[in-house]
């Protein structure tokens, strides 16, 4: 899955997209959803009962536009941390402020001023869509939302693991690591 991010944020791709608007980037590169990471199966319970695919998707155009036009100050290498943030967050919040739509917000703090937030929203097609935010301040993001980290830790004995999904599941850690799609 990291292959998609590598291709999307390659020097050649970013050079071709430089100076273009979001619409122009979408026209040139498309925005078909492709898997870029996976969520640990333990988090799926917070989003719905019948979720089988724990892969997290993004569109190429969205990803390129985000890197170039919204966070040009962020080193490209930081985008490769998405999987690490989803597997090893410092905090996880449940965002249920929208009617009939829940999101999980994964927060990773790199120092007292810098946090990366990866929000995962479910699409109408039942796929998870990733949104990234880079914060440079002391204030904790999403402080008013309920945290699920402590309840999750008690469910799985204080540790999180990727072994809870069957290896045959479409979004299983094994298939995710090998970028196998069914």
Order of alpha helices (4+ residues) and beta strands (2+ residues): alpha-alpha-alpha-beta-beta-alpha-alpha-beta-beta-beta-beta-beta-alpha-alpha
